[in-house]
Amino acid sequence: MATTTIDGRGSFCPGPLMELIAALKLAAVGDEIEVLSSDKGSANDIPAWINKVGHTHVGTTDKGGYWSILVKKAK
């Protein structure tokens, strides 16, 4: 279950990613952050960035019109 939810629907990339980066700075290791985004690019870009920087991509779910991207802070 997400500790924090970022509602980035209606915002275009890199907006949701920038909000995620800010939230990760405030989160504790082990916290889960859910990003809601209607921008198709976020469904690919956010998991790619998460893996690059060493956090955990828990999963991406198509919610019909937007995506729920769940991230676990790993460090």
N, C-alpha and C positions, 0 to 999 in steps of 0.2 A: 504494500500500500504506500502510495506517495506521501512524503512528508510535506512537500510543496507542490502546488500546481501553477504553471505559467500558462495563461490563456493568451496565446499569440495568434488566435484566429483573426483573419483580416489583415494581418501584418505580413509583409513579404520578407524573404530571406535577404539579408542576414538578421533581421529583427528578432525572430524567435531564438536564434542561436546566441545573439548578444545577450538576451534576457537570461538564457540558460547559463552562460558564462558568469554573469553577475550573481545569479542564485547559487552557483557552485562555490563561489568565493565565501558565501555566508553559511553554507551548509556544513554539517559535520560529516566525517567519514562514515559511510554506511547509510546516510540519508538517501532517499529516493525522490527524484524530481520528475514530475510529469509535465511534458510540454505539449500543449494542444496547438496545432497549426493547420491552417487551411492551405498553406503554400506547399505544393507538391515537392519542391526542392528540399524542404526541411526534412521530409521523410528519408531522403538519401544523405543530405549534408550533415545533419546532426549525428546520426550513427557513425558516419565516417570520421567526424571530428572527435567524438567520444573515444573511439578506438585509438585514434592517433595520440591523444593526450593521456590515455591510460585509465579512463573511467570505464564503467560497465554499461553496455547497452542491454537493458533487461528485455526490451521488446518494443515493437511498433505495431499498433493496431489501427486499421482503417475503420473509422467510425461513421463512414458515409458522409462525405463532404469535408471531413477533416481527419487528421491523424493524431493519435495519442502516442507519444514517444516517451518511454520510461527509461530514466538514467539513474544509475547508482553511483554515488561518489565513492571512489576507490582509494583516494589518497589525499 
